Amino acid sequence: MTIDIQEILGLLPHRYPFLLIDRIVEFEPRKRCVAIKNVTINEPFFQGHFPGHPIMPGVLVIEAMAQAGGIIMMHELPDRHEKLVVFTGIERAKFRQPVTPGDQLRIEIDVLAFRSRAGRIEGKAYVDGKIACEAVLTCAVVQRESEPKPAADPASEADPAAVAAAAAAVTSTE
């Protein structure tokens, strides 16, 4: 099963310039996902990271992995337009080689734990068959606000109690 960009836009709330997945080339619900990110010099982060030596920030490679994992979670939610998938943890992150303009990231996600309100995934990002980044990520499904609130503390965007409870549910299964 493959998922094109239009379907991705229906599953994820992310939009340019923060949508970091171009296509899903393999998808097995609740189990596995393989995503593609075509890295181009037109990416806005290359203006400052680093002039004359552009490298995709490692945190954005991890974000691309999280978005691919988010597709697995959001695919299973009937009320996905009312929910968000947010990070609750990043473990064992390793950066093996730089990702530069012209590279194609192949992001492989394997589900380690799956609940309706939380998940745990192992992600690996490859360039030309060589591993560029790997990490274990945990996430929680939270209610999306119906109306944007005035800018305040960014940490208050998700209900901290809901995030903590969902994270505890995932980590307690190990």
Stockholm file with secondary structure:
# STOCKHOLM 1.0

chainA/1-174         MTIDIQEILGLLPHRYPFLLIDRIVEFEPRKRCVAIKNVTINEPFFQGHFPGHPIMPGVLVIEAMAQAGGIIMMHELPDRHEKLVVFTGIERAKFRQPVTPGDQLRIEIDVLAFRSRAGRIEGKAYVDGKIACEAVLTCAVVQRESEPKPAADPASEADPAAVAAAAAAVTSTE
#=GR chainA/1-174 SS CCBCHHHHHHHCCCCTTSCCCCEEEEEETTTEEEEEEECCTTCGGGGTSCTTSCCCCHHHHHHHHHHHHHHHHHHTCTTGGGEEEEEEEEEEEEECSCCCTTCEEEEEEEEEEECSSEEEEEEEEEETTEEEEEEEEEEEEEECCSSCCCSCCGGGSSCHHHHHHHHHHHHTTC
#=GC SS_cons         CCBCHHHHHHHCCCCTTSCCCCEEEEEETTTEEEEEEECCTTCGGGGTSCTTSCCCCHHHHHHHHHHHHHHHHHHTCTTGGGEEEEEEEEEEEEECSCCCTTCEEEEEEEEEEECSSEEEEEEEEEETTEEEEEEEEEEEEEECCSSCCCSCCGGGSSCHHHHHHHHHHHHTTC
//
